[in-house]
Amino acid sequence: MTSHAAGTPVEARLLLVEDDEVIRDMLQVSLERYGFTVYSAGDGLTGLELFRELRPDLLLLDVMLPELDGIGLCRRVRETSTVPILMMSARGDSLDVVSGLESGADDYVVKPCESSVVVARIRSLLRRVSYAAQASPERNGRPSPAPEQDGSERLLRFGELCIDTDGMEVTRAGVPVALTPTELRLLLEFAAHAGTVLDRGTLLRRVWEHEWDHDTRVVDLHVQRLRAKIGGGFIETVRGFGYKMRR
C-alpha cells in the first residue's frame, strides 16, 4: 500500500464480504473506480478463508451474513490481526452497532449509503494505519504530554505504561500491548493531551476524522476496548464531559 502527497493511502487491497449480490457488485465496481483493488465474498466462511489467504489492507463486511455472520467473522479476524475493519449494517440497529464495535470493528456505516461516504470512511481508516507507522504527536503539531521521561522524548511513561512514539509500540510492565490502528491513534491522542478532558466530539473529529456528534458510541466502545488492553487506571471518565489521560 502506498500513499500520495496528502497522506491518503492509495492502491489499497480491500476485502468486501456482502451476501447481497447486487449490493456487492455495485459496491465493488464503485470502490474500484476510486482506485482500490477489491476482492469479494458472499458469506462469512468464504470471507474468512479469503482474508487468511490475501491478508488485505482493510476488511469491509456486512453484519448479516450466511454461514458465519459479520460479528463472528470480525471476532475471528481479531484473534490474529489488527487490520482495519469497517462494518455495514442495513438497519442501523443499536444492537448491530454495539455488537459490531465490541467485536473489534473500527467504524461502521448504515446501509443504504452513498459510495462516497464509504470511501471517506475507508480512507480515514487507512490513514490511521499510515499514522501508526509514521507519525507521532510531536510530528502532528500537537503538544507533548508531560509524563515521566526515560532518557528520550519519544518514550512516554504513565506508570507502568510506556508509549514509544517513534516505534509506535506500547508496553505495559514491559509486556507488548497489541492495539489496532484506531486504538493506538486514540491512545496517542489521550497521551498528547494528558490531564486535559477531551469530549467525544473532539475525539471523533481527531481520531475518526468525521463529524458524528449524534452518535458517540463508537468512542465509548473504543475507550472500553483500550482500557481492557492497557488497564483501567489510565483513562478517566469525566462524567458529562468526556475522558482524560491521568498524568
N, C-alpha and C positions, 0 to 999 in steps of 0.2 A: 504494500500500500504506500503510495507516495502522497506528497502534499504540494499544493500550489502556493504562491507567494502569500496569499491571505491566510494560510494555515488550515484551509479546509481539505481534508483528505479526499483524493480522487482515485478512480480505478479500484475502489474497494470491492471485495467479493462478498456478496450478501447471500444468505440462505433464507428463502421465503417458504414458510410452512403454512399453507392455507388449503382447506378441504374444498371450498367452493371454486370449481374450475374456472368459471367466468371471472370472478374477482381475482383469482391467482394469475390468470393470463393477462388481464388488463393491468394489474399492478406490476407484473414483471416487465411488460412492454414499456410502461411509463418509467420505471426505475432505470431500465436500460437506456432510455432516451436521455436520462440525466448523467449517463456515463458509468453507471455501476455494472459490474458483472453479476448476474443474478442466477442462482440455482434454485430449484423449487421442488417441493414435495407436497403430496396431498393428504398425508396422515402423519401422526406423531412418530411412529416407529421408523418409517422411512426417513423422516426428518432427522431422527437421532443417528441413524446409520450414515446419512449424508454428512451430518455435522462431524462425526468422528473421522470420516474419510477426507473431507475437504478442508476442515479447520477454517471456516470463513471468518471474515473480519467483523461481521455483525449478523445476528440472528433476528429475523422478523417473523413472529409467529402469532397465529390466532389462538384465542383461548379455547374455543370449541373445536376439537379435532377428534377424528376416529382413531381407534387403536390405542393411542396414548395422547391425552389432552395436553393443551399448551402448558398448563400448570405443572403437570408431571414431567413434560419434556424440559421445561425450564429448570426444574429441580435436578434432573439427571445431568444436564449440561453443567450446572453449577457445582457438581461434585468434582469436576476436573478442570473447569475453565472459568476465567473471568471475562470472557468475550461479552461485548455489549449486547443487550437483549431488549428489543422493542416489542411489546405485546400489543395485540389488536383485540378489541372487544366489540362485538356487534351491539351489545345492549348498553354499555357504559354502566352496567350494574355495579353497585358498591362492592358486592361480594367478589365479582370478577376482578375489579380493580385491586382491591386489597389482597386477594389471593395471588394475583399475578406479581405484585410488588413484593409480597412476603416470600414468594418462591425464588426471588432473585432477579426479577426484571429491573431494568434501569429506568424505563419510561413506558408510557402507554398512549395509544390513540384510540378514539372511539369511532367505529365504522357506522355509516359511511363517512369518509373524509376526503378532502382534496389531496391529490398526489403530492402537491407542493408542500402540504403540511407534513406528510410522511417523510418527504425528502429533507425538510428542515430538521425534523427530529433525528433522522439518521445522521445528518451531517454534524449535528450537535454532539451526538454520542461518539462519533468518530473523532471529533476534535478533542474530546476528553481523553481518548486513547493517546493521541498525539501529545496532549498536555502532560499526561502522566509520564511519557517517555522523555520529554524535553524540558518542560517548564518548571519553575519554582515560584513561590510567592514573590520573591525579590525581583525575578525577571519580569513579572507581570505588573510591576509598578505599585504593588501593594505593600504596606508597611510590614516589617518583620515583627513577629511576636517577641516577647522578652522572657522566654523560658531560660532555664539553666543551659549554658553553652558548654560544649565538650571539646574545646580546642579548635572548633571550626564553626563558622556561622551557618554552614549547611546542615549541621546536626542540631535539631531542636528537641529538647528534652522536657517532658512533662512527667516528672516522677520516673516510673519505670518504662514509660512510653517514649520511644525515640523515633523521630522522623528525619530521614535523610532526604533533604530537598533537592539534592543533585542526583542521587541514585534512585530517587522516587521509591524508597524502601521504608517500611515501617516495622519496627520490632517492639515487643513488649517483654521486658525482663530478658532481653537477648534472643527471644524466640521470634522468627519472622511471622508477620501477620499478612495473610493473603487478602487483599482488597480488590474489588472491581475498580475500573477507572472512575466510575461515578463516586464510589465510596472514598477513594483516595482524593479525588477532587474536593469532595465535601470536607474531609478531614483537613486538607491544606487550607481551605477557606476558614475553618474554625481556628487553625493554628496561626494563620496570618493576622487574625483579629482576636487573639487570646484576651480574655477578660471583657470583651465587648459583646453585648447582646445583638445577635443577628436575627431579624424577623424572617418568617417563612417566605415572604415575597422577595426579600433581598436574596435569600439563598436560591430561590427558583430562578431569578434573573442571572445570578453569577455562576451557578453550577449547571442548571438545565438550559439556560440561555433562552428562555421564553417566558412571557407573562402568563401566569396561571394562578392568579391570586384567588380565584373562586374555588380552587381545589388544591389544598396543601397536603393531602395525604401522602403524596409522593415524597415530600420532605420528611414527614413524621416517620414513615416506614423505613426510609433510608437511615435516619438517625438511630432507629431501633436496631437495624442490622449492623450499623457501625459500632454501636455500644456493645452488641453481643460479641463482636470480634476484638475490640480493644479494651473492653471492660467498661462498666457503667459509671465509673467515678470521674471521668474526664470531661464529658459533655453534660452540662447542667441545663435543665429545663427551667426557663423563667416564665412562669405562668402568665398568660395574657400578652406576652411579648415575643418569645421565641426561644433561642438556645444560645449558650455561650460556652467557650472552652475555658476551663479553670486554669489559671496560671500555676 
